[in-house]
Each structure stands twice: as structure tokens, then as C-alpha cells.
Amino acid sequence: MSEYTVDITWKRETEDFSYKNYNRAHTWHFPGGTNLSASAAPEYLGNAQLVNPEEAMIAALSSCHMLTFLAIAAYKRLTVDNYEDHATGIVEKNEQGKMALTHITLRPKITFSGSPAPERSTLEEMHKKAHENCFIANSVLTKVAVEPVF
């Protein structure tokens, strides 16, 4: 078992605390000393220049998939030189009529060293295994699609 902690701080910066006027900016404090400024998404009156929770969830899932994939590649003695992902997420009403991050699509593009490069079927199996073993993917109701870029 592992336990993780993140502290979040917010302080009112507006005189008027009405829905349209209060500030959405806040800070995420991570145990290693990293602090990250965050906000609501612009659609919810947040600051577009700051990370929002929806983007953070997409990033967390993409990062978890990548780290799991890299572990699988290392165990297979395949050397990964570069891993890129253009991940996207959709917020819409779910089956219960509640707003939710309903779909996340990962689009990993990976460069390997050495030859021969892994076959497409091997890569697809590695992505499937990475998805099945990603802690974050196993923790969410969001539908996740992995569409490797070859």
C-alpha cells in the first residue's frame, strides 16, 4: 500500500463572493516542494493560463500509462528513446446526467533504439498491458482509449 498527500490552498481575493466574481486561482502543494498554480477551466470562469483539474486528470492518466509502458518495455529489454502523447479528454453529461470527464484518448508516439523495432502487434499488446496495469486508469470511471501513433 502507498499513500500520497497533496495540499491545496485558496484565499478569497474579491470583495464580492458571488458565483461570477470569486477568484478560481489556487495552489497545489506537493510533498517534494513543487507548487503548481491551478484554476478552474475557462468555461467555468477560471484562468486559461493555469492548469485546471480536468487537464490535470488527463495528464495524470497519460503519465501513468507512459510510466507503466516504460516499465513493460524495460522488462522486455526494449530501449525507449522518446515517448510523446497528445492526450485529449471530453467533458459532457454522463449516463446519470452529471457533468463528467467521460472520455480520454491517449495518442502515444514512441521511438525505440536498436533494431529490429518492435512489431505493431507487440506494441499494441504492450499498450493493452500498460492500460490494464495503470493505477489511474484502474481508478476512474472515464472511458479510456489508447490510439498509438505508428
VOTORMAR-137466 format. One record per atom (N, C-alpha, C): residue in one letter; x, y, z. Coordinates in steps of 0.2 Angstrom, whole numbers, plus 2048, in hexadecimal, padded with zeros to 3 digits. Layout:
<fikols>
aXYZ...
</fikols>
This chain:
<fikols>
m8047FA800m800800800m804806800s80280B7FDs8068127FCs8018177FEe80381C801e7FE822802e802828800y7FE82D7FDy8008337FAy7FC8397FDt7FF83E7FDt7FC844800t7FE84A7FCv7F984E7FBv7F98557F7v7F585A7FBd7F88607FCd7F5865800d7F386A7FBi7ED86D7FCi7EA8727F7i7E88787FBt7EA87E7F9t7E88847FCt7E58897F8w7E088C7FAw7DC8917F7w7DA8977FCk7DB89D7F9k7D98A37FEk7D58A87F9r7CF8AA7FCr7CB8AF7F9r7CF8B57F7e7CE8B77F1e7D28BD7EFe7CD8C37ECt7C68C17EDt7C18C67EAt7BD8C87F0e7BB8CE7F0e7B68D17F5e7B08CD7F5d7AD8CC7EFd7A78C97EEd7A88C17EDf7A48BD7F1f7A58B67F0f79F8B37EDs79E8B57E7s7988B37E3s79B8AE7DEy7978AA7DBy7998A47D6y79E8A77D1k79B8AD7CEk79F8B07C8k7A58B47CAn7A68B57D0n7AB8BA7D2n7B18B77D6y7B08B17DAy7B68AF7DEy7BB8AC7D9n7C18AD7DCn7C78AA7D8n7C78A37D9r7CA8A07D3r7CA8987D3r7D18967D4a7D689A7D4a7DD8997D4a7DF8967DBh7E38917DBh7E588D7E2h7EB88A7E0t7EE8877E6t7F58847E5t7F587D7E7w7F88797E3w7F98727E5w8008717E8h80186E7EEh80786E7F2h8098667F2f80E8647EFf81085D7EFf81685C7F4p8168567F7p81B8557FCp8228567FAg8248557F4g82B8567F2g82D85E7F2g8288627F3g82A8697F2g82786D7ECt8258697E8t82286C7E2t81B86F7E3n81A8767E1n8148797E2n81187A7DBl80B8797DAl80887A7D3l80287F7D4s8028847D0s7FC8887D0s7F78857CBa7F18857CEa7EB8827CAa7E58877CAs7E08857C6s7DA8897C6s7D48847C3a7CE8877C3a7C98837BFa7CA8847B8a7C78807B4a7C88817ADa7C58877ABp7C788A7A5p7C48917A3p7BC8907A2e7BA88B7A0e7B288A79Fe7AF88B7A6y7B288A7ACy7AF88B7B2y7B28917B6l7B48967B2l7B689D7B4l7BE89C7B7g7C18977B5g7C88977B8g7CD89A7B3n7D489A7B5n7D989D7B1n7DC8987ACa7DB8997A6a7DE8957A1a7E58947A1q7E98987A4q7F08987A4q7F38937AAl7EE8907AEl7F088C7B3l7ED8857B2v7F08807B5v7EE8797B4v7E78787B8n7E28757B5n7DC8747B8n7DB86C7BAp7D786A7BEp7D68637C0p7D585E7BBe7D18607B6e7D085C7B0e7D685A7ACe7DA8607ABe7E185E7A8e7E585A7ACa7E585B7B3a7E98587B7a7E78507B7m7E184F7B7m7DF8487B7m7E18447B0i7E18487ABi7E38457A4i7EB8447A5a7EE8497A7a7F58487A8a7F78427ACa7F48427B2a7F583C7B7a7F48357B3l7EF8357B0l7ED82E7ACl7F382D7A7s7F48327A3s7F983179Es8008307A1s8028337A6s8088327A9s80982B7ACc8038297AFc8038227B2c80481D7ADh80081E7A7h8018197A2h80881979Fm80B81F79Em81281F79Cm81781B7A1l81681D7A7l81B8197ACl81A8127ACt8138107ABt8128087ABt8158057A5f81480979Ff817807799f81E806799l82280B79Cl82980B79Cl82B8057A0a8288047A6a82A7FE7AAa8297F77A6i8247F77A2i8237F179Ei8287F0799a82A7F6796a82F7F6791a8367F4794a8387F779Aa83E7F579Da83E7EE79Fy8397EB7A1y8397E47A3y83A7DF79Ck8377E2797k8387DE790k83F7E078Dr8437E4790r84A7E678Er8497EA787l8447EE787l8437F2781l8457F9784t8497FD780t84C803782t84780977Fv84480D783v840812781v844818781d84481C77Bd84882277Bd84482877Cn83D82877An83982D77An83282B77By82E82E77Fy82782D77Fy823833780e81E83477Be81A83A77Be81383877Bd80F83C77Ed80783B77Dd80484177Dh7FF841778h7FA846777h7F384477Aa7F2845780a7EC842784a7E7847783t7E1845783t7DB849783t7D6846787g7D184B78Ag7CC84878Eg7C584C78Ci7C084978Di7B984C78Ci7B584C792v7B3853794v7AE854799v7A7855796e7A3851799e79C851797e79884D79Ck79184D79Bk78D84A7A0k78E84279Fn78E83F7A5n78F8387A5n7888347A4e78882E7A5e78282A7A5e77D82C7AAq77F82F7B0q77B8317B5q7798387B5g77B83C7AFg7798437AEg77E8477B2k7838457B4k7888497B8k78E84B7B3m7918517B4m7978537B0m79D84F7B3a7A084C7AEa7A68487B0a7AB8487AAl7B18467ACl7B68447A7l7B483D7A4t7B183D79Ft7AE83679Dt7B3832798h7B7836794h7BC832790h7C3835790i7C8831790i7CF83478Fi7D282F78At7D5833785t7D882F780t7E0831780l7E482B781l7EB82C781l7EE82A77Ar7F382E778r7F582D771r7FD82D772p7FF827775p807827776p80B82676Fk81082976Fk815828769k81C82776Ci81E82176Bi82481E76Ei82A81D769t83081F76Bt83681E767t83A81976Bf83C814768f84180F76Bf84880F768s84D80D76Cs85480C769s854805767g859803763g85B7FC761g8567FA75Cs8587F475As8547F1754s8547EA756p84E7E6754p8497E9750p8447ED755a8407F2753a83C7F5757a8367F0759p8337F175Ep82D7EC760p8287EC75Be8257E7759e8207E6754e8197EA757r8157EC753r80F7EF754r80B7EB759s80A7E5758s8067E075Ds8097E0764t8107E0764t8137E076Bt8127E776El8127ED76Bl8117F376Dl8097F4770e8057F176Ce7FE7F176Ee7FD7ED774e8007E7775e7FF7E377Be8037E7781m8087EA780m80B7EE785m8077F4788h8047F7783h7FF7FD785h7F97FA789k7F67F4786k7F17F178Ak7F37EF791k7F97EC792k7FB7EA798k7FC7F179Da7FF7F679Aa8007FC79Da7F97FF7A0h7F47FF79Bh7EE80179Dh7EB7FD7A3e7EB7F77A2e7E87F27A8e7EC7F37AEn7F27F57AEn7F67F67B5n7F77FD7B7c7F58027B3c7F58097B5c7F180A7BCf7F480C7C1f7F080E7C7f7EB8137C6i7EC8187C2i7E781D7C1i7E181B7BDa7E38177B8a7DD8147B3a7D980F7B7n7DC80C7BCn7D88077C0n7D480B7C6s7D58117C6s7D28157CBs7CC8197C9v7CB81A7C3v7C681F7C0v7C081B7BCl7BB81E7BCl7B581C7B8l7B681E7B0t7BA8237AFt7BB8267A8t7BD8207A3k7BA82079Ek7BC81C798k7C281E795v7C781A795v7CE81B792v7CF81778Ca7D181B787a7D3818781a7DB819780v7DE81477Dv7E581577Cv7E6814774e7E8819771e7E981976Ae7F081B768p7F5816768p7FC817767p7FD81A760v80281E75Fv804821759v80A81D756f80981A751f80E81674Ef81281A748
</fikols>
